[in-house]
């Protein structure tokens, strides 16, 4: 796997992320917003809706963790 042309030869990135920085921030912000909504629903005694939203958020978090844990590294030794 070769490096893109945008990297000079003396600057090798330590990771190769398939998403842009903006997409990473948007996903993290979404997860925090969903967990905040879960806390709000629990505060107002809407436990069924809170549990449903929590499990949706948990599934998204596991997807996000799997995405980062399986991304390819481009370290050339």
C-alpha positions in Angstrom: 0.0 0.0 0.0 1.6 3.3 -1.1 1.1 6.7 0.5 -0.9 9.3 -1.2 1.0 12.1 -3.1 0.0 14.7 -0.5 2.6 13.3 2.0 6.2 14.2 1.5 8.6 11.3 1.7 10.1 12.4 5.1 6.6 12.7 6.7 4.9 9.3 7.1 1.5 9.4 8.9 1.1 7.1 11.9 -2.4 6.3 11.0 -4.6 6.2 7.9 -8.2 7.3 8.8 -10.8 6.6 6.2 -12.9 9.5 7.5 -12.3 13.2 7.6 -11.7 15.1 10.8 -15.1 16.8 10.5 -16.9 13.4 10.2 -15.1 12.2 13.3 -16.2 15.2 15.3 -19.7 14.9 14.0 -20.0 11.3 15.1 -18.6 12.0 18.6 -20.9 14.9 18.9 -23.9 12.7 17.9 -23.0 10.1 20.5 -22.7 12.7 23.2 -26.0 14.3 22.2 -27.8 10.9 22.2 -26.4 10.1 25.6 -27.5 13.5 26.9 -31.0 12.8 25.5 -31.0 9.4 27.3 -30.2 11.2 30.6 -32.9 13.7 30.0 -35.5 11.0 29.2 -34.5 9.2 32.4 -34.9 12.4 34.4 -38.4 12.8 33.2 -39.3 9.2 34.0 -39.5 8.1 30.3 -37.6 4.9 31.0 -38.8 2.9 28.0 -37.8 5.6 25.5 -34.5 6.1 27.4 -33.6 2.4 27.3 -34.4 2.2 23.6 -32.3 5.3 22.8 -29.5 4.0 25.0 -29.3 0.7 23.1 -29.3 2.5 19.8 -26.5 4.7 21.1 -24.6 1.7 22.4 -24.9 0.0 19.0 -23.5 3.2 17.3 -20.7 3.3 19.9 -19.7 -0.3 19.2 -19.7 0.4 15.4 -17.5 3.4 16.0 -15.1 1.4 18.2 -14.9 -1.4 15.6 -14.3 1.1 12.9 -11.3 2.6 14.7 -10.0 -0.8 16.0 -9.9 -2.2 12.5 -8.5 0.8 10.5 -5.3 0.0 8.7 -2.0 1.6 10.0 0.4 2.8 7.4 3.6 2.6 9.5 6.4 1.6 7.3 9.3 0.1 9.2 
